[in-house]
């Protein structure tokens, strides 16, 4: 067995030691998600989900639902360190079977 010293990075989570214990961060992972969604230059918003999600009469299914599913899956992994996103991401994951354009807009707002 070999002692590898202090852990610094594990499964995409950066670990740094501070005076009262470890600090977990996924900042590099967040940048990767933003790049995948083409949202690197977007401005942040204070609420990740609208209080009342509007449904439109235009329920057009997404041409490529795998893009939506990939973004939601990436956000689910991000909730390990960002608990404030848990409700919004879990709500968005309810529409994985047949996502429409409104659902994609909702996921882009979470970013």
Secondary structure, DSSP 8 states (H G I E B T S, - for coil): -----S--EETTEEEEEETTEEEEE-HHHHHHHHHHTT-TT----S-SS-SS----S---B-S-HHHHHHHHHHHHHHTTT-GGGHHHHHHHGGGSSS-BHHHHHHHHHH-
